[in-house]
Amino acid sequence: MDWDKLRVFHAVAEAGSFTHAGDTLNLSQSAVSRQISALEEALQVPLFHRHARGLILTEQGESLNRTVREVFAKLAITEALLTESKEKPAGRLKVTTTHGFGSLWLAPRLHMFLEAYPEVTVLLLLDDAELDLAMREADVAIRMHAPKQPDLIQRHLMTMQWHICASPEYLKRHGLPKRPEELDAHRLILFGNHHPPVPDINWLAEVGRRPGNPRRAVLEVNSLQAQLLAIRSSAGIGAIPDYAMSDNTDLVRIMTDLKGPKIDVFFVYPEELRNSKRVAVFRDFLLARLAELH
């Protein structure tokens, strides 16, 4: 099997169409189609069902794509390690984490890492769905829970806590709640049912209430950054993680003796990158910066 044809096949299988695969590979649709036809002819099996809505892998195509994905994932790891300098960290590092942590805490601090390691470039992938590290969708992940896959290396970064907060203007207009029960009379900002993979993220709806009888929110929004902006605009009261509070000192913390759920945050990466200098220095950078929160 020809490597170039397998590369084209993998791109088509992932994209689901000749056109989108061609855009990724910088090839024309007809060139992509010819490569796939030639591969099917060489293997003497159909790899795709062609229909009006696009392409679907045949059973043989599924089998080939599973193998090709694994091969290209291993090649990507090998390439990354080979291009890394023996003397210092170098090359591209693909980092994934949640939208909230990535936009509110990590992105504003990345300049310090990039200045310290000028040979390293970062691709930051913010996604509340968890990308597959084993398949090289990212090199490392910052996750709000321990990883479930046994073959991933994990390092505990911090234990995150929530703080209930509001704007001074909101408290001036609506009063200062001092006990959890008093939240019943206030305007709450919550995630609702659409939220990142973070345990007990809507705990503010339940605290001080009978189990199964949560408070209703005046605003539900599936973005921590948008919640923070809404709280600052005096739309209501919300719960914000401590990493976000450090850069938003204009907000007032309320009911500070009320403890929300704690969330353990982990730095996760595949076994193959155990000896990567880029991964090691990025991990140490995170640990140093996060230690400043407490």
C-alpha positions in Angstrom: 0.0 0.0 0.0 1.3 3.4 -1.0 1.9 5.9 1.8 0.6 8.9 -0.2 -2.6 7.0 -1.0 -3.0 6.0 2.7 -2.5 9.6 3.7 -5.3 10.7 1.3 -7.5 7.8 2.4 -7.2 8.9 6.0 -8.0 12.5 5.2 -11.1 11.5 3.3 -12.2 9.1 6.1 -11.9 11.8 8.7 -13.5 14.6 6.6 -16.3 12.5 5.0 -15.9 14.0 1.6 -13.4 14.4 -1.3 -13.8 18.2 -1.2 -13.0 18.7 2.4 -10.1 16.3 2.3 -8.8 18.1 -0.7 -8.9 21.4 1.2 -6.9 19.8 4.1 -4.3 18.3 1.7 -4.2 21.2 -0.8 -5.3 18.9 -3.6 -8.2 19.1 -6.1 -11.3 17.0 -5.6 -10.5 15.1 -8.7 -7.0 14.3 -7.6 -8.3 13.0 -4.2 -10.9 10.9 -6.0 -8.3 9.4 -8.3 -6.1 8.4 -5.4 -9.0 6.7 -3.6 -10.0 4.8 -6.8 -6.4 3.7 -7.3 -6.2 2.4 -3.7 -9.5 0.6 -4.0 -8.3 -1.0 -7.2 -5.0 -2.0 -5.7 -6.8 -3.6 -2.7 -9.6 -4.9 -4.8 -12.2 -3.9 -2.1 -14.5 -0.8 -1.9 -13.5 1.5 0.9 -16.4 4.0 0.7 -20.1 4.0 0.0 -20.8 7.0 -2.2 -24.1 8.8 -1.9 -25.6 12.2 -2.3 -24.9 13.4 1.3 -21.2 12.4 1.2 -19.1 9.3 1.9 -19.5 6.5 4.4 -16.8 4.0 5.1 -17.5 0.4 4.2 -16.7 -2.4 6.7 -13.3 -2.9 4.9 -12.8 0.9 5.0 -13.5 1.1 8.7 -10.9 -1.7 9.3 -8.3 0.1 7.3 -9.0 3.5 8.9 -8.5 2.1 12.4 -5.1 0.8 11.5 -4.1 3.9 9.5 -5.2 6.2 12.4 -2.9 4.3 14.8 0.0 4.3 12.4 -0.3 8.1 11.8 -0.7 8.8 15.5 2.5 6.9 16.3 4.3 8.6 13.4 3.2 12.0 14.7 4.6 11.2 18.1 7.9 9.9 16.6 8.2 13.0 14.5 7.6 15.3 17.4 10.3 13.6 19.5 12.8 13.5 16.6 12.4 17.2 15.9 12.9 18.1 19.5 16.4 19.4 20.2 18.7 17.4 22.5 19.8 20.6 24.1 16.6 22.5 24.7 12.8 22.1 24.2 11.7 22.8 20.7 8.8 22.2 18.3 5.0 22.5 18.4 3.0 21.5 21.5 -0.7 20.8 21.1 -2.5 21.6 24.4 -6.2 21.0 25.0 -8.4 22.1 28.0 -11.9 23.5 28.7 -13.0 26.8 27.3 -13.3 28.3 30.8 -9.8 27.4 32.0 -8.2 28.0 28.6 -9.6 31.4 27.9 -9.8 32.9 31.4 -6.5 31.6 33.0 -4.2 29.9 30.5 -4.3 32.1 27.4 -3.4 35.4 29.3 -0.3 33.6 30.8 1.0 31.7 27.8 3.2 34.7 26.8 5.4 33.9 29.8 5.9 30.3 28.7 6.6 31.3 25.0 9.1 34.0 26.1 10.9 31.4 28.3 11.0 28.8 25.6 11.3 30.6 22.2 11.9 27.4 20.3 8.5 26.0 21.3 5.2 27.0 19.6 1.8 26.2 21.1 -1.5 25.1 19.5 -4.2 25.7 22.1 -7.4 23.7 21.5 -10.2 24.8 23.7 -12.9 22.1 23.7 -15.3 21.1 26.5 -15.5 17.7 24.8 -12.4 15.7 25.6 -10.0 15.1 22.7 -8.4 11.7 22.3 -4.7 12.0 23.3 -4.0 8.4 22.3 -5.0 9.3 18.8 -2.9 12.5 18.9 -5.8 14.9 18.7 -3.6 16.8 21.3 -0.3 16.2 23.0 -1.3 17.1 26.5 -4.6 17.9 28.3 -5.5 19.9 31.4 -8.6 18.2 32.7 -11.0 18.8 35.6 -11.0 15.2 36.7 -8.6 12.2 36.8 -8.3 10.6 33.4 -10.2 7.3 32.9 -7.7 5.8 30.4 -5.1 3.7 32.2 -2.4 4.3 29.6 -2.2 8.1 30.2 0.3 9.7 32.6 -1.3 12.1 35.0 0.0 14.8 37.3 -2.2 16.6 39.9 -2.0 20.3 39.2 -4.3 21.8 41.9 -7.5 21.5 43.8 -9.9 24.1 42.5 -12.5 25.7 44.6 -15.6 27.8 43.8 -16.4 31.3 45.1 -19.8 32.8 45.1 -19.6 36.4 43.8 -21.5 39.4 42.5 -20.8 42.9 41.4 -20.9 45.8 43.9 -23.8 47.3 41.8 -25.9 44.1 42.0 -25.5 43.9 45.8 -26.3 47.6 46.2 -29.6 47.0 44.3 -30.6 43.6 45.6 -28.9 43.3 49.0 -26.3 41.0 50.4 -27.3 37.4 51.0 -25.7 36.0 54.1 -27.1 32.5 54.3 -27.6 29.9 51.6 -31.4 30.0 52.0 -31.4 33.7 51.1 -30.3 32.8 47.6 -33.9 31.9 46.9 -34.7 35.6 46.6 -31.8 36.4 44.3 -31.0 36.2 40.6 -28.7 33.2 39.9 -26.5 32.6 36.9 -25.9 28.9 36.2 -24.7 26.5 33.5 -27.9 24.6 33.3 -27.8 21.2 31.4 -25.2 22.3 28.9 -21.9 22.4 30.7 -18.3 21.3 30.6 -17.2 18.0 32.1 -16.8 19.4 35.6 -18.4 17.7 38.6 -21.3 19.4 40.5 -20.9 22.6 38.3 -24.5 23.7 39.2 -24.0 23.3 43.0 -25.3 26.9 43.6 -28.8 25.8 42.6 -28.8 23.1 45.3 -27.1 24.6 48.3 -29.5 25.3 51.2 -32.4 23.5 49.3 -34.1 20.1 49.7 -32.5 17.5 47.5 -34.1 17.3 44.1 -35.6 20.8 44.4 -33.0 23.1 42.8 -33.4 26.9 42.3 -34.1 28.2 38.9 -31.6 30.4 37.2 -32.5 33.8 35.8 -29.7 33.1 33.2 -28.3 29.8 32.0 -25.2 30.0 29.8 -22.7 27.3 28.8 -19.6 29.4 29.0 -17.7 30.4 32.1 -16.3 33.5 30.3 -19.9 34.6 29.4 -21.0 33.9 33.0 -18.2 36.1 34.4 -19.2 39.0 32.0 -22.8 38.6 33.1 -21.9 38.7 36.8 -19.7 41.8 36.2 -22.6 43.5 34.4 -24.8 43.0 37.5 -27.1 40.4 35.9 -27.0 38.2 39.0 -25.0 36.0 41.4 -22.7 33.2 40.2 -20.1 30.7 41.3 -16.6 31.3 39.8 -13.5 29.0 40.2 -10.6 30.5 42.1 -8.4 30.6 39.0 -10.8 33.1 37.4 -11.2 35.2 40.6 -7.5 36.1 40.6 -7.9 38.4 37.6 -11.3 39.8 38.5 -10.8 41.6 41.8 -13.7 44.0 41.1 -16.1 41.3 42.0 -17.3 40.8 45.6 -17.0 37.4 47.2 -20.1 36.6 49.3 -20.9 33.8 51.9 -17.1 33.1 52.0 -17.7 30.4 54.8 -19.8 28.4 52.4 -17.7 25.7 50.7 -18.6 24.5 47.3 -17.4 21.2 45.7 -13.6 20.8 45.2 -12.4 19.9 41.8 -9.0 18.2 41.2 -7.3 19.4 38.1 -4.8 17.1 36.2 -2.1 17.5 33.6 -2.4 14.4 31.3 -0.3 13.1 28.4 0.4 9.8 26.7 3.2 7.4 27.8 5.0 8.0 24.4 5.7 11.6 25.4 7.2 10.7 28.8 10.6 11.9 27.8 9.5 15.0 25.8 11.2 18.2 27.0 8.4 20.4 25.7 5.9 18.4 27.8 8.1 18.6 30.9 8.8 22.3 30.8 5.1 23.1 30.1 4.1 20.9 33.1 6.6 22.7 35.3 5.4 26.1 34.0 1.8 25.2 34.9 2.7 24.0 38.4 4.7 27.2 39.1 2.0 29.6 37.9 -0.9 27.7 39.6 1.0 27.7 42.9 0.6 31.5 42.9 -3.2 31.1 43.3 -2.9 29.8 46.9 
